[in-house]
Amino acid sequence: MDKNALKSLTHGMYVIGSHSTDGRLCGLVADALMQVATSPELIALSLMNTGYTKSQIESLNRFSVSVLGEDINPFVIANFGFQSSKNTDKWSKVDYELKNDLPYLSQAVAFLEASIIGKQVFDSHTLFIAEVKDAWFKKDIKPLTYGEYHTKLKSVVLNMFQKNKEVQKMAEKEVWVCVVCGYIYDGDVPFEELPENWTCPLCGVGKDMFEKRSV
């Protein structure tokens, strides 16, 4: 089976938003979403079972949909698609609006507010059926399709994500901190190579009162 054939399906790209159980905003990028009924207006959304935001949506039973357009900044996809809301505040890095306590991307093409009314659990994904409670159209720009993402944006998004990882790795470092006064050693000589009789310049305790910490 050539799985590239699946990329020709014309579903779009969406940012799904919700709240975590502790009240924080969460979100992810999804491509498997479609309308399945008109009376009432129902949509189907499929999310990976391992996702943090998926579990939070399941608890809240509500979510927002921001429809991405062809003019979307690739950063948005990298931000929502390649890191977890469990340990990252994704929404703080983009312009967004709140409506009925749900977040929406300010630069999206259209918006939906939906409430879950049913679900089917599979090995890898859960299929949610949700009723659209509100919807509005913001700008006349062609929605980004899943196929166009793969042909036009995916390489840009992956490069952006990789560079962000490298920046984060460079920003992370370990330092030696005095547990008594909080002094951070920043000398040219590695802490491990300091003489055993070396003492903290602030409070005078020895090396054994320092511990290594990540900053």
Secondary structure, 3 states (H helix, E strand, C coil): CCHHHHHHCCCECEEEEEECCCCCEEEEEECCEEEEEECCEEEEEEEECCCHHHHHHHHHCEEEEEECECCCCHHHHHHHHCCCCCCCCHHHHCCEEEECCEEEECCCCEEEEEEEEEEEECCCEEEEEEEEEEEEECCCCCECEHHHHHHHHHHHHHHHHHHHHHHHHHHCCEEEEECCCCCEECCCCCHHHCCCCCECCCCCCEHHHEEEEEC
